[in-house]
Amino acid sequence: MSTRLVNIDRTTPMLLPPDLRDWVQDDDLAHFLVDALALVDLSAAALNRRGTGSEQYPPAMMLSVLIYCYANGMFSSRDIEQATYRHLSVRYLAANTHPDHDTFASFRRHNGPLIRSTFVQVLQLAQRTGLLKLGVVALDGTKIQANAAKRKTLTAAQLAEELRRLDERVAELLVQAETADQKDDPRTELPRELVDAQKRRARLLEAKAQLERQAQQRQAQRETQRQERPPGDKPRRVPAEPRPTDTINPSDPDSTLTPTAHQRYIQGYNAQVAVSVGDAGLIVAAEVVRDTSDIQ
């Protein structure tokens, strides 16, 4: 029996405009997003920020593309732009239009709260219609490196000493600047060393303020735990001011020294994710925290 092959013709033009819905499987998430977003109030969407009369892409279409791409692991605006050409479901959601990556990035940036609330509403609709089911939820975490050198990390005591030395150095440089002014020096700009010292002092002061905020947050969290514990089983109180051994990195004050599985400390964060176990694989929560332990 002779072999029969499907005829592949890429040159003959279509006589009728194709229906994009025929290109997407019936059970594809794209169909649900179109129907769900038709029920969501999008009146708060930021539009026409440039003050021009140019046509703009409807918020429902932009949100459907972003939610679909995020749900399928595409987060780069450039990748999403390319998906409007290469991915049939995305091309269907975009109605065969192709917003560029700047348009996607600008929409995301200007509509952050709307995107977050829409995500929640879409997930709630998905759950209520049986599209997604939450059963067993698994949690896991990993330590990620911050964009800061570990050697730059200072304890609260070292930070106070560094600030004291910088205060003394700035005072000396200001005296030198005053002396230069009295000598009728034609140069009017501040000495480079003084500018650098003042910049470093400003960074250290911000790091000190961050340490104080962290101490206050730690106290508030511990106090909440105390109130929730039964009488006689209350954790000890913690001070509202930084301890001498508390650490801070002026380059990235939000990061912290955290141990890894290899018993090695890195300057970084603790990333946590909670996922629904099962066919859905729905990410229920994702957070990046400073806590070095996963227990809390």
Secondary structure, 3 states (H helix, E strand, C coil): CCCCCCCCCCCCCCCCCCCHHHHCCCCCHHHHHHHHHCCCCCCCCCCCCCCCCCCCCCHHHHHHHHHHHHHCCCCCHHHHHHHHHHCHHHHHHCCCCCCCHHHHHHHHHHCHHHHHHHHHHHHHHHHHCCCCCCCCEEEEEEEEECCCCHHHCEEHHHHHHHHHHHHHHHHHHHHHHHHHHHCCCCCCCCCHHHHHHHHHHHHHHHHHHHHHHHHHHHHHHHHHHHHHCCCCCCCCCCCCCCCCCCEECCCCCCCEEEECCCCCEEEEEEEEEEEECCCCCCEEEEEEECCCCCCC
